[in-house]
Amino acid sequence: MSADSYQTALKRSAAIEQEVLEFPGRFRVLTGDRPTGKLHIGHYFGTLQNRVRLQDLGVALFVLIADYQVITDRDVSNDVSRNVPEIVLDYLAAGVDPNVSSIFTHSAIPELNQLVLPFLSLVTVGELERNPTVKDEIRLSNRPAVSGMMFTYPVHQAADILFMHANLVPVGKDQLPHLEVARTVARRFNERYSPGDPYFPMPEALLSKSPGLLGTDGRKMSKSLNNAICISSSPDETSALIRKTVTDAEREITYDPSTRPAVANLLTLAGLCQDRTPDDIAREIGSKGAGELKRVATESVNEYFAPIRARRRELEKDPEAVRKALRNGNEKAREIAAATLSRVQDLMGMRYY
């Protein structure tokens, strides 16, 4: 994506944010995660915190656990039956209210997955091959060959968004190409099958304002890289993980993401937890060094997440709460998907009875 295109997306996102604040009832949001393990604090500050904010504003929130998408990774899919409940626990502990918002899974919504077939007919192989996220997923898979399903990834995400007529999708910069596929599918379907009265809305991006957090090894925080601090990590686990973070030899603590990324990352993390700027925290620590920085970051994380972790421990005692949240969310999502599939079949002339 060019710098100009991204700046245009940022401006549009800012305008939409203002509309959300003024008229939250106009929006329906689709967001979600692949169930590859417990969520980490990068997920929380990158997406989960904002989902709860939108829910509390009055936006209709649908959260997808994309269990079908993990079968592209054999090692991950082996744990999906354990990972799905763990993610639901993280959602509920963080404040997603299943009485207001809907949490659902791919595998429980056959009508959603059936929409992938006609949607695939609206994109070319070349378009899928050029998708940067597909390229990254293939590169990161470290496999000599990848499944055909990997190439359907963007179209499956388009179906996720369009089946419920979501008009707002919170994304980061690297996910914008996926949203563009959804917009392309919607536009081509409307032009081909409902030109006089477009059936699918054009989903808009709500770009994340939170900076991406690095893992303990300086790479992007990721469960697969074993460098993440989970939302559910204990205080001692959090302390041990932050303590082993590699910083640098400079005594004076300054916020400089370009030349001191590891130090800047800890300052950013502490700032997010304290609702302060990284520069403020850097000035406060000053010449006390990396040890003090790690202490401040550890205390900040543990204090911020203490009530969320406590809520999660309580929920772990009530597995029926997780099952009920999924059951209700799946029922609502399937009702919407069935209605959408039926209308799509009507518009395509595939109603034979």
Buried (B, 14 or more C-beta within 10 A) or exposed (E): EEEEEEEEBBEBBEEBBEEBEEEBEEBBBBBBBBBBBBBBBBBBBBBBBBBBBBBBEBBBBBBBBBBBBBBBBEEBBEBBEEBBBBBBBBBBBBBBEBEEBBBBBBBBBEBBBBBBEBBBEBBEEEBBEEBEBBEEBBEEBEEEEBEEEBBBBBBBBBBBBBBBBBBBBBBEBEBBBBBBBBBBBBBBBBEEBBEEEBBBBEBBBBBBEBBBBBBBBEEBBBBEEEBBBBBBBEBEEBBBBBEEBEBEEBEEBBBBBEEBBBBBBBBBBBBBBBEBEBEBBBEEBEEBBBEBBBBBBBBBBBEBBEEBBEBBEEBBEEEEBBEEBBBBBBEBBBEBBBBBBEBBBEBBEEEEE
